[in-house]
Amino acid sequence: MTDPNPAADDREILRQAAATHIAAAREVETFLRSLPEVPGAADITEYANLLTREERARIDRDAAADAAGLTIGSMESEHG
């Protein structure tokens, strides 16, 4: 049986993707709050890993938004 309202599924996937992105961004914030004054190699590696996770989550969120019909053009200003 097919879902009579597939957009509802797309919206739920988008909500979940947004929540995952928020969680990843919060992990970055938590890390930065505990960052020592002079970061070491392990800190830099951890930061890179956290940023990568956050970026993947943002990409997934954007893809879910597109699937839910929320495709938008460039958010950059055209006023140079």
CNS distance restraints for C-alpha pairs under 8 A (distance, minus, plus):
assign (resid   5 and name CA) (resid   9 and name CA) 7.35 0.50 0.50
assign (resid   6 and name CA) (resid  10 and name CA) 6.45 0.50 0.50
assign (resid   7 and name CA) (resid  11 and name CA) 6.14 0.50 0.50
assign (resid   7 and name CA) (resid  68 and name CA) 6.22 0.50 0.50
assign (resid   8 and name CA) (resid  12 and name CA) 6.30 0.50 0.50
assign (resid   9 and name CA) (resid  13 and name CA) 6.21 0.50 0.50
assign (resid  10 and name CA) (resid  14 and name CA) 6.12 0.50 0.50
assign (resid  10 and name CA) (resid  64 and name CA) 6.92 0.50 0.50
assign (resid  10 and name CA) (resid  67 and name CA) 6.38 0.50 0.50
assign (resid  10 and name CA) (resid  68 and name CA) 5.01 0.50 0.50
assign (resid  11 and name CA) (resid  15 and name CA) 6.14 0.50 0.50
assign (resid  11 and name CA) (resid  64 and name CA) 7.94 0.50 0.50
assign (resid  11 and name CA) (resid  65 and name CA) 7.90 0.50 0.50
assign (resid  11 and name CA) (resid  68 and name CA) 5.81 0.50 0.50
assign (resid  12 and name CA) (resid  16 and name CA) 6.20 0.50 0.50
assign (resid  13 and name CA) (resid  17 and name CA) 6.08 0.50 0.50
assign (resid  13 and name CA) (resid  64 and name CA) 6.45 0.50 0.50
assign (resid  14 and name CA) (resid  18 and name CA) 6.04 0.50 0.50
assign (resid  14 and name CA) (resid  61 and name CA) 6.20 0.50 0.50
assign (resid  14 and name CA) (resid  64 and name CA) 4.90 0.50 0.50
assign (resid  14 and name CA) (resid  65 and name CA) 5.81 0.50 0.50
assign (resid  14 and name CA) (resid  68 and name CA) 7.16 0.50 0.50
assign (resid  15 and name CA) (resid  19 and name CA) 6.17 0.50 0.50
assign (resid  16 and name CA) (resid  20 and name CA) 6.18 0.50 0.50
assign (resid  17 and name CA) (resid  21 and name CA) 6.20 0.50 0.50
assign (resid  17 and name CA) (resid  57 and name CA) 6.88 0.50 0.50
assign (resid  17 and name CA) (resid  58 and name CA) 7.96 0.50 0.50
assign (resid  17 and name CA) (resid  60 and name CA) 6.34 0.50 0.50
assign (resid  17 and name CA) (resid  61 and name CA) 4.75 0.50 0.50
assign (resid  17 and name CA) (resid  64 and name CA) 6.96 0.50 0.50
assign (resid  18 and name CA) (resid  22 and name CA) 6.17 0.50 0.50
assign (resid  18 and name CA) (resid  57 and name CA) 7.92 0.50 0.50
assign (resid  18 and name CA) (resid  58 and name CA) 7.77 0.50 0.50
assign (resid  18 and name CA) (resid  61 and name CA) 5.55 0.50 0.50
assign (resid  19 and name CA) (resid  23 and name CA) 6.17 0.50 0.50
assign (resid  20 and name CA) (resid  24 and name CA) 6.22 0.50 0.50
assign (resid  20 and name CA) (resid  57 and name CA) 6.31 0.50 0.50
assign (resid  21 and name CA) (resid  25 and name CA) 6.20 0.50 0.50
assign (resid  21 and name CA) (resid  54 and name CA) 6.14 0.50 0.50
assign (resid  21 and name CA) (resid  57 and name CA) 4.79 0.50 0.50
assign (resid  21 and name CA) (resid  58 and name CA) 5.64 0.50 0.50
assign (resid  21 and name CA) (resid  61 and name CA) 6.96 0.50 0.50
assign (resid  22 and name CA) (resid  26 and name CA) 6.14 0.50 0.50
assign (resid  23 and name CA) (resid  27 and name CA) 6.25 0.50 0.50
assign (resid  24 and name CA) (resid  28 and name CA) 6.54 0.50 0.50
assign (resid  24 and name CA) (resid  50 and name CA) 7.24 0.50 0.50
assign (resid  24 and name CA) (resid  53 and name CA) 6.55 0.50 0.50
assign (resid  24 and name CA) (resid  54 and name CA) 4.90 0.50 0.50
assign (resid  24 and name CA) (resid  57 and name CA) 7.16 0.50 0.50
assign (resid  25 and name CA) (resid  29 and name CA) 6.38 0.50 0.50
assign (resid  25 and name CA) (resid  54 and name CA) 5.86 0.50 0.50
assign (resid  26 and name CA) (resid  30 and name CA) 6.04 0.50 0.50
assign (resid  27 and name CA) (resid  31 and name CA) 6.11 0.50 0.50
assign (resid  27 and name CA) (resid  50 and name CA) 7.10 0.50 0.50
assign (resid  28 and name CA) (resid  32 and name CA) 6.18 0.50 0.50
assign (resid  28 and name CA) (resid  47 and name CA) 7.28 0.50 0.50
assign (resid  28 and name CA) (resid  50 and name CA) 5.94 0.50 0.50
assign (resid  28 and name CA) (resid  51 and name CA) 7.02 0.50 0.50
assign (resid  28 and name CA) (resid  54 and name CA) 7.91 0.50 0.50
assign (resid  29 and name CA) (resid  33 and name CA) 6.23 0.50 0.50
assign (resid  30 and name CA) (resid  34 and name CA) 6.68 0.50 0.50
assign (resid  31 and name CA) (resid  35 and name CA) 6.18 0.50 0.50
assign (resid  31 and name CA) (resid  47 and name CA) 7.57 0.50 0.50
assign (resid  35 and name CA) (resid  39 and name CA) 6.68 0.50 0.50
assign (resid  35 and name CA) (resid  43 and name CA) 7.43 0.50 0.50
assign (resid  39 and name CA) (resid  43 and name CA) 5.57 0.50 0.50
assign (resid  39 and name CA) (resid  44 and name CA) 6.73 0.50 0.50
assign (resid  40 and name CA) (resid  44 and name CA) 6.40 0.50 0.50
assign (resid  41 and name CA) (resid  45 and name CA) 6.22 0.50 0.50
assign (resid  42 and name CA) (resid  46 and name CA) 6.07 0.50 0.50
assign (resid  43 and name CA) (resid  47 and name CA) 6.06 0.50 0.50
assign (resid  44 and name CA) (resid  48 and name CA) 6.19 0.50 0.50
assign (resid  45 and name CA) (resid  49 and name CA) 6.23 0.50 0.50
assign (resid  46 and name CA) (resid  50 and name CA) 6.13 0.50 0.50
assign (resid  47 and name CA) (resid  51 and name CA) 6.10 0.50 0.50
assign (resid  48 and name CA) (resid  52 and name CA) 6.12 0.50 0.50
assign (resid  49 and name CA) (resid  53 and name CA) 6.23 0.50 0.50
assign (resid  50 and name CA) (resid  54 and name CA) 6.14 0.50 0.50
assign (resid  51 and name CA) (resid  55 and name CA) 6.03 0.50 0.50
assign (resid  52 and name CA) (resid  56 and name CA) 6.17 0.50 0.50
assign (resid  53 and name CA) (resid  57 and name CA) 6.20 0.50 0.50
assign (resid  54 and name CA) (resid  58 and name CA) 6.18 0.50 0.50
assign (resid  55 and name CA) (resid  59 and name CA) 6.19 0.50 0.50
assign (resid  56 and name CA) (resid  60 and name CA) 6.17 0.50 0.50
assign (resid  57 and name CA) (resid  61 and name CA) 6.06 0.50 0.50
assign (resid  58 and name CA) (resid  62 and name CA) 6.11 0.50 0.50
assign (resid  59 and name CA) (resid  63 and name CA) 6.18 0.50 0.50
assign (resid  60 and name CA) (resid  64 and name CA) 6.14 0.50 0.50
assign (resid  61 and name CA) (resid  65 and name CA) 6.14 0.50 0.50
assign (resid  62 and name CA) (resid  66 and name CA) 6.24 0.50 0.50
assign (resid  63 and name CA) (resid  67 and name CA) 6.27 0.50 0.50
assign (resid  64 and name CA) (resid  68 and name CA) 6.18 0.50 0.50
assign (resid  65 and name CA) (resid  69 and name CA) 6.34 0.50 0.50
assign (resid  65 and name CA) (resid  70 and name CA) 5.01 0.50 0.50
assign (resid  65 and name CA) (resid  71 and name CA) 6.47 0.50 0.50
assign (resid  66 and name CA) (resid  70 and name CA) 5.10 0.50 0.50
assign (resid  66 and name CA) (resid  71 and name CA) 4.64 0.50 0.50
